[in-house]
């Protein structure tokens, strides 16, 4: 039964990592952009702002915030996500997010 648990957990993590990091040709960062801009181009969020999704995924639903602030606690991601999104809008940078995990 222990191998079954490991297999389920590995599959769960694999799905979360794939959704956040493989989004097609639009997710390839422009090499001439600033480091922070590259992080925004190459990552996607799902269920951004959801405390439950944040807890279930270990903060991996907030990939944008994780890549911009890697040492920040995952529990702060739902709080800073709207600030990051607003800042992106102010600078004309796309904030890539999906409303849910299945949508991503």
N, C-alpha and C positions, 0 to 999 in steps of 0.2 A: 504493500500500500504506500510505502514511502516513495517509491519511484513514480507512482501515480501522482502524488502531490507535487513532486519535483517537475514532472512533465506539465501539469496544469499551470504551475507558477511560471515555468519557462515560457510556455505558450502565451500567457498573459503579458509578460514583460516584452516578449518579441513583438507582439501586436502593437503595444504602446510605442516602442522604439521605432517601428516601421512607419506608423502613421505620422509621427512627429518629424521624421527625417527624410522620407522619400515622397516628394510631392510633384515630381515631373520637371520638365525643362524650365519652368518659371521659377523654380527654387534654386537655380544656380546663381550664386552671388556675382555681381560685377566686380572684377578684381581691382578696378580703380576707385571703388567706393571706400569710405571710411570703415574701420573695423566694426563699429556698432551698426552701421547700415548693412553690412554683410550679414550680421547676425539676424537682422530683421528679414532679409531677403531669403535666407536659407532655412528658416524654421517656421513652423506653424503651430498655432494653439488649437485646442478644442475644448469646449465647455469652459471658456475663459471666465473667470470670476466665480465659478461654482466651487464652494467649499467642499462639497461631497466628492465631486470629480477630482479635486485637488488631493483629497485624502486617499481616495481609492488608488489613484495613479502615482502617489508619492510626489506630487508636484509636476509630473511629466506632462500634464495637460497644458501647462504654462511654459512651453519650450522657449518662447521669445524672452520672457522674463528670466528664465533659467540661464539662457545664453548671455544675456546682458548683465546679469547680476548672479554669477555662479556661487558666490559665497553667502548669499542671502537665504534666510530660512524659507522653506517652501510655504510656510503658513502666512508669509507676507505677500506671496504672489497674487492671490485674489484681490488684495488691497491695492497693490501697485499697478495691476493690469490696466485699469481705466486711465491712470496717469500716463502710462507708456503709450496707450492707444491715442490719447489726446495729443501727446507730443508728436507722434507720428503724423497725425492729421495736420498739425501746425507746420511741419516741415515737408509735407507732401510725400511722405514715405508710406508705402502700403503696410498695413498691420494685418498679417495673414491669420485668420481665425475661422474655425468652423463652430457651428452651434452645438454639435454633439460629436461623440466618438464615432458612431456609425456614419455620419455625414463626412467625417474626415477620411 
